[in-house]
Amino acid sequence: MPRTERLALLAILLLAALLRFADLGQIEHNVDHAYPIWQAMMTLDEGALPLVGQGTSVLFANPPLTGYLFVPVVALTRSPLGGYVLVIALNTLAVLLAYRTAHLIIGARLALIAAGLLAVNPWVIEYSRTTWVQSLLPFLTCALAWALWPVLLGRARHRQRRLVVAVLLLTAASQTYLLGFALVIPVALLIVLFWRHVPKRAVIIGVALFVGATALYGVGLLRQAGQITAQLAEFTAEPARLSGEALSHALRLVSGADYAAARGTQAPSADSTLRHDLSQSAHIALVIAIIVGAVAALRSIRAAPARRNSGAVIILIWFGLPIALMSYVGQAVHPFYQLIGLPAGHILAAWGIGALLRPHTRLGAAVLLIIAVPFTLLMALNSLRYAQETAAIPGAHGLTALPLDHGLRLGTAINAALPEAGVVFAEVDGWILSSFAGRPLDFRREARAPLFNVVPAMGGVYVAAHTDPSDPSAAVIPQLATRSAALTLPDGVTLTVDAFAPSPHDPPGARLDIPSEQGITLVSFTLAPRSLDQREGWDLTLYWRVTARIDGIDGYLFAPFAHGFNADGARVLISDGAAVPGFDWRVGDLHVHTLTITPPLDAVGPLTLAVGQYDAGNQANVIFRIGAGAYAPMITLPEPLDLDATP
């Protein structure tokens, strides 16, 4: 390789690494990114060895390999950062592999163009900075092309070894991501078309490895047979239709189209409209280049044997088949689905640019440089603006997609406040907070304070994001908890961590201690007027303790209620509280419910309150034991309300 081309390749690789590793702390860590990290932690801490991975929104669960690949780095770092660094490093290597692959078919100079397009594309950059199940697709698809294509063209030194590596990479792609199985179609077709160059023994070895890995995944799916049947029915419910989404996404992964309109629109610079307009101009130019490249590839296929480029067949199939497979479907097609076509689109674009600009000439090279510099700056700026947007509004998605730097701070706060064997409560998937904390958490998705909260017998923490700085709920602390941490983000969103001590909790208020047949005891209550005028209502807080788990309780959904009766015994009000599923009842836990008691204006006092719990779905009451052989579905509180009294 000439020195100038070597330096150009080095510059492209450095740029790819810089753009992918830049602003690492601003990567939004959402539930999809968190799941494989959590899976790795479960393997390390609980010995879990799942045969299936994260569920999908369109079909059955993904294979589990991504979580297993993260086990070493998670063991070393106890942080999602380890997973991100591994993924970004491998996906940066994908640019080099794309160059090596393109060099085989279109030569060194045009291969530099293909590698450059891959290096700066903001969509590819974003998808190279994830830890979701498909996080390694840029690396795996480019590595698969690098290993397989020379074998198909008869230009590999160690054909058998290289083909086995290719099938291993195909297996890895399919065992990390459900859609990775789609790669089998172009790979199988190309092996058939180039059969005379394919070592047969390596095919047998590779097929055996692929089938063995897939069989393990199949066993895991069989364990979910009932669920899969329902998911398949839902998946096929929508009629298939012809759509241009797949094609537009495949082009987008080459040109960077629409990224400025989809990401970074709330960055402080407020230049998204200008960047979008410039990006669309670049998109049109690159689409033309792809078309020219495709025409050049077709002409090469039809050329005389001496000038025929068999690699053109590979590129057109690699690029075109994923598009065709997803152009007649009943589901939405997302841009990252077309990652399985990398790096063919970039090679076609480079081929077309070569035909249009002739960069092997001095004039062509100069024109290409003049175009490439502003294009690179524009693509890099689009990526940068996304990071700047995240830095400006890090709490925009609450707990569901915190930037890494703030999420790791929250994880530290959780670890500092959480007692041993304590429970974490939050309105978010537990995988997210577990990955930030660096360990699998005993987690319950619950965040309804002040209407309801659990006071866990073993202690715990209650985590919440208050997205409106003026919302008074940020100051509300769950009953019997103390504020351990309050992290204020640059956009004013506050993340709070409230701690429950691991000790028997003696609730306030008037004691009742009335047990029930359902294993929950009404311990005490408080009744506080909401203002000086008692007719504006009261807050009735009921404290219940779970004392036993009876058979079948998991199937119940009890909610507290309060009925108000006037002096004549007529019921004049009903107030209902939050329902709590029986499977969330844990012995020793205290359930704290706050109900609003607002009597009608014409109510005649004193007002008597009776409370209980009811499951509307099962039409069942909690039945209280009120004496020897006596039972009741409601408990009358001993403090009637004088509607005219002044507190």
C-alpha positions in Angstrom: 0.0 0.0 0.0 1.4 3.4 -0.9 2.3 5.7 2.0 -0.4 8.3 1.2 -3.1 5.6 1.1 -1.8 4.1 4.4 -1.9 7.6 6.0 -5.4 8.1 4.6 -6.6 4.8 6.1 -5.1 5.6 9.4 -6.8 9.0 9.4 -10.2 7.4 8.6 -9.7 4.8 11.4 -8.8 7.5 13.9 -11.8 9.6 12.9 -14.0 6.6 13.2 -12.7 5.9 16.7 -13.0 9.5 17.8 -16.6 9.8 16.6 -17.6 6.6 18.3 -15.8 7.1 21.6 -16.7 10.9 21.8 -19.0 12.0 24.6 -19.3 8.5 26.0 -21.1 9.8 29.1 -23.9 11.2 26.9 -25.0 7.9 25.5 -28.6 7.3 26.5 -28.8 4.0 28.4 -32.3 2.7 27.8 -34.0 -0.6 28.6 -32.8 -2.3 25.5 -29.2 -1.3 26.2 -29.6 -2.4 29.8 -30.9 -5.9 29.3 -27.8 -7.6 28.1 -25.7 -5.9 30.8 -28.2 -7.2 33.4 -28.2 -10.6 31.8 -24.4 -10.7 32.2 -24.7 -9.7 35.9 -27.3 -12.4 36.5 -24.9 -15.0 35.0 -22.1 -13.7 37.2 -24.0 -13.3 40.5 -26.9 -15.8 40.2 -25.4 -18.4 37.9 -28.2 -17.8 35.4 -27.6 -19.5 32.0 -30.5 -18.5 29.8 -31.2 -20.1 26.4 -33.2 -17.1 25.2 -32.5 -13.4 25.6 -34.6 -10.2 25.7 -38.1 -10.4 24.3 -39.0 -8.4 21.2 -41.9 -6.2 20.3 -42.6 -7.9 17.0 -41.9 -11.6 17.5 -40.4 -14.1 20.0 -37.4 -13.5 22.2 -33.9 -12.8 20.9 -31.1 -15.3 21.3 -29.0 -14.7 24.4 -25.4 -14.5 23.1 -24.9 -10.7 23.6 -25.3 -11.1 27.3 -22.8 -13.9 27.5 -20.3 -11.9 25.4 -20.5 -9.1 28.0 -19.7 -11.4 31.0 -15.9 -10.8 31.0 -16.1 -7.0 30.7 -18.9 -6.8 33.2 -16.9 -9.0 35.6 -14.0 -6.6 35.3 -15.8 -3.3 35.5 -19.1 -3.9 37.2 -20.5 -1.2 35.0 -22.3 -0.8 31.7 -19.2 1.2 30.6 -17.3 -2.0 30.1 -19.9 -3.2 27.6 -19.9 0.1 25.7 -16.2 0.2 25.4 -16.1 -3.4 24.1 -18.8 -2.7 21.5 -17.4 0.6 20.3 -13.9 -0.9 19.9 -15.2 -3.8 17.8 -17.5 -1.6 15.8 -14.6 0.7 15.1 -12.6 -2.3 13.9 -15.5 -2.8 11.4 -14.3 0.2 9.4 -11.0 -1.5 8.9 -12.7 -4.7 7.9 -14.9 -2.9 5.5 -11.9 -1.3 3.9 -10.1 -4.7 3.5 -13.3 -6.2 2.0 -13.9 -3.3 -0.4 -10.2 -3.4 -1.4 -10.8 -6.9 -2.7 -13.5 -5.8 -5.2 -13.0 -2.1 -6.1 -9.3 -1.4 -5.3 -7.5 0.5 -2.6 -8.5 4.1 -3.4 -12.2 3.4 -3.8 -12.1 1.2 -0.7 -10.9 4.3 1.2 -14.0 6.1 0.1 -16.2 3.2 1.3 -14.4 3.1 4.6 -14.7 6.8 5.0 -18.5 6.7 4.4 -18.9 4.0 7.0 -16.7 5.9 9.5 -18.7 9.1 9.5 -22.3 8.0 8.9 -24.2 9.2 12.0 -26.7 6.4 11.9 -24.0 3.8 11.9 -22.1 5.7 14.6 -25.2 5.8 16.9 -25.8 2.0 16.3 -22.1 1.4 17.1 -22.5 3.0 20.5 -25.1 0.7 22.1 -25.2 -2.4 24.3 -28.5 -3.7 23.0 -28.7 -7.3 21.6 -27.9 -6.1 18.0 -25.0 -3.9 19.2 -22.3 -5.8 17.4 -24.0 -6.0 14.0 -21.7 -3.4 12.4 -18.7 -5.5 13.4 -20.2 -8.9 12.7 -21.5 -8.1 9.3 -18.3 -6.4 8.1 -16.2 -9.2 9.7 -18.5 -11.8 8.0 -17.9 -10.1 4.6 -14.2 -9.9 5.2 -14.0 -13.6 6.0 -16.4 -14.9 3.4 -16.0 -12.9 0.3 -12.4 -13.9 -0.5 -13.4 -17.5 -0.2 -16.2 -17.0 -2.7 -14.0 -15.3 -5.1 -11.3 -17.9 -4.8 -8.8 -15.4 -3.5 -8.3 -16.7 0.1 -5.1 -18.3 1.3 -6.6 -20.6 3.9 -10.0 -21.2 2.4 -11.2 -23.8 4.8 -10.1 -22.0 7.9 -11.6 -18.7 6.6 -14.9 -20.3 5.8 -15.2 -21.8 9.3 -14.5 -18.3 10.7 -17.2 -16.9 8.4 -19.8 -19.4 9.6 -18.8 -18.8 13.2 -19.4 -15.0 12.6 -22.8 -15.8 11.0 -23.6 -18.0 14.0 -22.7 -15.2 16.4 -24.8 -12.7 14.4 -27.8 -15.0 14.5 -27.3 -15.9 18.2 -27.1 -12.3 19.3 -30.1 -10.9 17.4 -33.2 -12.6 16.0 -33.0 -10.7 12.7 -29.4 -11.9 12.4 -30.9 -15.2 11.1 -31.8 -13.2 7.9 -28.1 -13.2 7.0 -28.4 -16.9 6.4 -30.3 -16.2 3.1 -27.6 -14.1 1.3 -24.8 -16.3 2.7 -26.4 -19.5 1.6 -27.3 -18.1 -1.8 -23.7 -16.9 -2.4 -22.3 -20.2 -1.3 -24.5 -21.9 -3.9 -23.5 -19.4 -6.6 -19.8 -19.7 -5.9 -19.8 -23.4 -5.0 -16.7 -24.3 -7.0 -14.6 -22.1 -4.7 -16.1 -23.3 -1.5 -14.3 -26.0 0.6 -16.9 -28.6 1.3 -15.5 -29.9 4.5 -15.6 -26.4 6.0 -19.3 -26.1 5.0 -20.1 -29.3 6.9 -18.2 -28.1 10.0 -19.8 -24.7 9.8 -23.3 -26.0 9.3 -22.8 -28.4 12.3 -21.7 -25.4 14.5 -24.6 -23.2 13.3 -27.2 -26.0 13.8 -25.9 -26.8 17.3 -26.1 -23.3 18.5 -29.5 -22.8 17.0 -30.8 -26.0 18.6 -30.0 -24.7 22.0 -31.9 -21.5 21.2 -34.7 -23.6 19.9 -34.9 -25.5 23.2 -35.2 -22.2 25.0 -38.1 -21.2 22.7 -39.9 -24.4 23.2 -40.1 -23.6 26.9 -42.1 -20.5 25.9 -44.3 -22.4 23.4 -47.6 -20.9 24.6 -46.2 -17.4 24.6 -44.7 -17.9 21.1 -48.0 -19.0 19.7 -49.6 -15.8 20.8 -46.8 -13.7 19.5 -46.9 -15.4 16.1 -50.6 -14.8 15.9 -50.0 -11.1 16.7 -47.1 -10.8 14.3 -49.2 -12.2 11.4 -52.3 -10.3 12.2 -51.3 -7.3 10.2 -51.5 -7.8 6.4 -48.2 -7.6 4.5 -47.9 -4.5 2.3 -45.3 -3.2 -0.1 -43.2 -0.6 1.5 -40.2 1.6 0.6 -39.0 1.8 4.2 -36.3 -0.8 3.9 -34.8 0.8 0.8 -34.8 4.3 2.4 -33.2 2.9 5.6 -30.5 1.1 3.6 -29.7 4.4 1.7 -29.8 6.3 5.0 -27.1 4.1 6.5 -24.8 5.2 3.6 -25.8 8.9 3.2 -26.8 9.9 6.7 -30.1 11.2 5.5 -32.7 12.5 8.0 -30.4 12.2 11.0 -30.4 15.9 11.6 -34.2 15.9 11.7 -34.4 12.9 14.0 -31.5 13.6 16.5 -30.0 16.8 18.0 -33.0 19.0 17.2 -33.0 20.3 20.8 -29.2 21.0 20.9 -28.4 24.5 22.1 -27.1 25.6 18.7 -30.5 25.3 17.1 -29.1 24.6 13.6 -31.0 21.4 12.9 -32.9 22.8 9.9 -29.7 24.0 8.2 -28.0 20.7 8.9 -31.0 18.8 7.6 -31.1 20.7 4.4 -27.4 20.2 3.8 -27.6 16.6 4.7 -30.5 16.0 2.2 -28.3 17.5 -0.6 -25.6 15.1 0.3 -28.1 12.3 0.4 -29.2 13.0 -3.1 -25.7 13.0 -4.3 -24.9 9.7 -2.6 -28.0 8.1 -3.9 -26.9 9.0 -7.4 -23.5 7.5 -6.6 -25.1 4.3 -5.4 -27.2 4.0 -8.6 -24.2 4.6 -10.7 -22.3 2.1 -8.7 -25.1 -0.5 -9.1 -25.1 0.1 -12.9 -21.3 -0.2 -12.9 -21.6 -3.5 -11.0 -24.2 -4.9 -13.4 -22.0 -3.9 -16.4 -19.1 -5.6 -14.7 -21.1 -8.8 -14.4 -22.0 -8.7 -18.1 -18.5 -7.8 -19.2 -16.1 -10.1 -21.0 -14.5 -12.8 -18.8 -11.2 -10.9 -18.8 -12.8 -7.8 -17.3 -15.6 -9.4 -15.3 -15.7 -8.6 -11.6 -17.4 -11.5 -9.8 -17.4 -9.4 -6.6 -20.2 -7.3 -8.1 -22.6 -10.2 -7.7 -21.7 -10.5 -4.1 -22.2 -6.8 -3.4 -25.5 -6.6 -5.2 -26.9 -9.6 -3.4 -25.5 -8.5 0.0 -27.1 -5.0 -0.4 -30.3 -6.0 -2.2 -31.5 -9.1 -0.5 -32.0 -7.5 3.0 -34.0 -4.7 1.3 -36.1 -7.2 -0.6 -36.8 -9.3 2.5 -38.2 -6.3 4.3 -40.1 -4.6 1.5 -43.2 -6.7 1.8 -44.1 -7.0 5.5 -46.8 -6.2 7.9 -44.6 -4.6 10.5 -42.7 -1.3 10.7 -39.1 -1.4 9.5 -36.5 0.4 11.5 -33.2 1.7 10.2 -31.0 -0.7 12.2 -32.7 -3.6 10.5 -30.6 -2.8 7.4 -27.3 -3.1 9.3 -27.2 -6.7 8.0 -26.4 -5.2 4.6 -23.2 -3.5 5.7 -20.8 -2.7 4.0 -22.2 -3.4 0.6 -24.1 0.0 0.2 -20.9 1.9 1.1 -19.0 -0.1 -1.5 -21.6 0.6 -4.2 -21.5 4.3 -3.4 -17.7 4.3 -3.5 -17.8 2.5 -6.9 -20.2 5.1 -8.2 -18.1 8.0 -6.9 -15.1 6.4 -8.7 -17.0 6.3 -11.9 -18.2 9.9 -11.6 -15.1 11.7 -10.2 -12.3 9.4 -11.3 -10.3 9.9 -8.1 -7.2 8.1 -9.6 -6.6 11.4 -11.5 -5.2 14.5 -9.9 -8.2 16.5 -10.8 -10.6 13.8 -9.6 -8.7 13.4 -6.3 -8.8 17.2 -5.7 -12.5 17.4 -6.4 -13.1 14.4 -4.1 -11.1 16.1 -1.3 -13.0 19.3 -1.7 -16.3 17.4 -1.4 -15.2 15.0 1.3 -14.0 17.6 3.9 -17.3 19.5 4.3 -19.3 16.3 4.1 -17.2 14.7 6.9 -17.6 17.8 9.0 -21.4 17.8 8.4 -21.8 14.2 9.4 -19.5 14.6 12.4 -21.5 17.7 13.4 -24.8 15.8 13.2 -23.4 13.2 15.6 -22.0 15.8 17.9 -25.3 17.7 18.1 -27.1 14.5 19.3 -24.6 14.3 22.2 -25.1 18.0 22.9 -28.9 17.6 22.9 -28.5 14.8 25.5 -26.2 16.9 27.6 -28.7 19.8 27.5 -31.8 17.7 28.4 -30.5 14.6 30.1 -33.7 14.1 32.1 -36.1 14.3 29.1 -37.0 10.6 29.3 -36.9 10.3 33.1 -35.4 7.1 34.3 -36.1 5.2 31.1 -33.1 6.6 29.1 -30.6 8.5 31.3 -27.2 9.4 29.9 -24.5 7.2 31.3 -22.8 9.8 33.4 -25.9 10.7 35.3 -27.2 7.1 35.4 -23.9 6.0 37.0 -24.2 8.7 39.6 -27.7 7.4 40.3 -26.4 3.9 40.6 -23.8 5.0 43.2 -26.5 6.7 45.2 -28.7 3.6 45.1 -25.8 1.4 46.3 -25.0 3.9 49.1 -28.6 3.9 50.4 -29.7 0.3 49.8 -29.5 -2.1 52.8 -28.3 -5.6 52.3 -31.2 -7.7 50.9 -33.2 -4.4 50.4 -35.7 -3.8 47.7 -35.6 -1.1 45.0 -38.9 0.5 43.9 -39.1 2.6 40.7 -41.4 3.2 37.8 -39.0 1.7 35.2 -37.7 -1.7 34.1 -35.4 -3.1 36.8 -32.7 -3.9 34.2 -31.8 -0.2 33.9 -31.2 0.5 37.5 -29.5 -2.9 38.0 -27.0 -2.1 35.3 -26.3 1.3 36.7 -25.8 -0.2 40.2 -23.5 -2.8 38.9 -25.5 -5.7 40.4 -28.9 -7.5 40.0 -31.3 -5.7 42.3 -34.3 -7.1 44.1 -36.6 -4.8 42.1 -40.3 -4.0 42.1 -41.9 -1.8 39.5 -43.8 0.5 41.8 -43.8 4.3 42.2 -47.2 5.6 43.3 -46.3 7.6 46.3 -47.9 9.5 48.0 -51.1 7.5 47.1 -49.4 4.2 47.9 -46.0 2.9 48.9 -44.6 -0.3 50.3 -42.4 -0.1 53.4 -40.3 -3.3 52.9 -39.5 -5.4 55.9 -35.9 -5.8 54.8 -35.5 -2.1 53.9 -35.0 -0.6 50.5 -34.9 2.5 48.3 -37.6 4.3 46.4 -36.2 5.9 43.2 -38.1 8.6 41.2 -37.5 11.2 38.5 -39.3 14.5 38.8 -39.3 15.9 35.3 -41.2 19.2 36.1 -39.0 21.4 38.4 -42.1 23.2 39.6 -43.9 19.9 40.5 -44.3 19.8 44.3 -44.2 16.0 44.2 -40.4 16.3 44.1 -40.5 17.2 47.8 -42.8 14.3 48.7 -41.1 11.5 50.5 -42.8 8.1 50.7 -44.3 7.2 54.1 -41.7 6.1 56.7 -38.7 6.8 54.3 -36.0 9.4 54.5 -34.4 11.2 51.6 -30.9 9.8 50.9 -30.0 11.6 47.7 -31.4 14.2 45.3 -29.5 14.6 42.0 -30.4 17.7 40.0 -29.7 17.4 36.3 -28.8 20.4 34.0 -32.3 20.6 32.7 -33.8 20.8 36.2 -35.0 17.2 36.4 -34.4 15.8 39.9 -33.6 12.2 40.6 -34.4 11.2 44.1 -33.4 8.2 46.2 -35.5 7.7 49.4 -34.4 5.0 51.9 -36.3 2.6 54.1 -34.5 1.3 57.1 -34.3 -2.5 57.5 -36.2 -2.8 60.8 -39.7 -3.5 62.1 -41.7 -0.4 61.2 -44.2 0.9 63.8 -46.7 3.0 61.8 -48.2 6.1 63.3 -51.9 6.8 64.0 -54.7 5.0 65.9 -53.9 1.4 66.4 -56.4 -1.3 65.2 -54.4 -4.5 64.5 -57.3 -6.3 62.9 -56.2 -9.5 61.0 -57.9 -11.0 58.0 -58.4 -14.3 56.3 -56.3 -13.1 53.3 -53.1 -12.6 55.3 -53.1 -8.8 55.6 -53.8 -6.9 58.8 -55.2 -3.4 59.2 -52.6 -2.0 61.6 -53.5 1.6 62.1 -54.8 4.8 60.4 -54.4 8.5 60.4 -57.0 11.1 59.4 -55.9 14.6 58.6 -58.0 17.5 57.3 -56.7 19.0 54.1 -57.5 22.6 55.2 -59.1 24.5 58.0 -62.5 23.9 56.4 -63.1 20.2 57.0 -65.7 20.1 54.2 -62.8 20.4 51.8 -61.9 16.9 52.7 -59.4 14.7 54.6 -56.5 12.5 53.8 -57.2 9.0 55.2 -53.9 7.0 55.5 -54.3 3.3 56.1 -51.4 1.1 57.2 -51.7 -2.6 56.4 -49.1 -5.3 57.1 -48.8 -8.6 55.2 -48.7 -11.3 57.8 -49.0 -14.4 55.6 -49.2 -15.6 52.0 -52.3 -17.8 51.6 -52.7 -20.2 48.7 -54.0 -18.5 45.6 -53.2 -14.9 46.7 -51.2 -14.3 43.6 -54.3 -14.3 41.5 -56.0 -11.4 43.5 -55.8 -7.6 43.0 -57.1 -6.0 46.1 -57.6 -2.3 46.5 -58.6 -0.4 49.7 -61.8 1.5 49.9 -63.5 3.8 52.4 -67.3 4.3 52.6 -68.8 7.3 54.4 -72.1 7.1 56.2 -74.1 10.1 57.5 -76.0 10.4 60.7 -79.0 8.5 59.2 -76.8 5.6 58.1 -77.0 6.4 54.4 -73.8 6.0 52.4 -72.8 9.3 51.0 -69.3 8.8 49.7 -67.0 6.2 48.3 -63.2 6.6 48.0 -61.0 4.0 46.4 -57.2 3.5 46.7 -54.5 1.9 44.7 -54.8 -1.8 43.7 -51.8 -4.1 44.7 -51.4 -7.5 43.0 -51.2 -10.4 45.4 -47.9 -11.6 43.8 -46.4 -8.4 45.2 -47.4 -9.2 48.8 -44.4 -10.1 50.9 -44.6 -11.1 54.5 -43.6 -8.3 56.9 -44.1 -5.5 54.3 -46.2 -2.6 55.3 -48.6 -1.2 52.7 -49.4 2.5 53.1 -52.5 3.8 51.2 -53.7 7.3 51.3 -57.4 7.9 50.3 -59.0 11.3 49.8 -62.2 11.7 51.8 -64.4 14.5 50.3 -68.0 14.5 51.7 -70.8 15.9 49.5 -71.9 19.5 50.3 -75.3 18.4 51.6 -73.9 15.6 53.9 -75.1 15.7 57.5 -72.5 14.9 60.1 -71.1 13.2 62.0 -69.7 11.1 59.2 -68.8 7.5 60.0 -66.1 5.8 57.9 -65.8 2.1 57.2 -62.8 0.7 55.3 -61.8 -2.6 53.7 -60.2 -4.0 50.6 -62.0 -5.3 47.5 -61.0 -7.2 44.3 -63.5 -6.2 41.5 -62.2 -8.8 39.1 -62.7 -11.7 41.5 -65.6 -10.0 43.3 -64.0 -10.7 46.6 -63.5 -8.8 49.8 -60.8 -9.1 52.4 -62.6 -10.7 55.3 -61.6 -9.4 58.7 -61.6 -11.5 61.9 -63.3 -9.2 64.5 -63.7 -11.5 67.3 -64.3 -15.1 68.3 -66.0 -16.6 65.3 -67.0 -13.2 64.0 -66.1 -11.9 60.5 -66.7 -8.7 58.6 -65.9 -7.3 55.1 -65.5 -3.7 56.5 -64.0 -2.1 59.6 -65.7 0.9 61.1 -63.2 3.5 62.2 -63.6 4.7 65.7 -63.4 8.4 65.0 -66.5 9.9 63.3 -66.0 13.1 61.4 -67.7 16.2 62.6 -68.2 18.1 59.4 -68.7 21.4 61.1 -65.8 21.3 63.6 -62.8 23.5 63.3 -59.5 21.8 63.9 
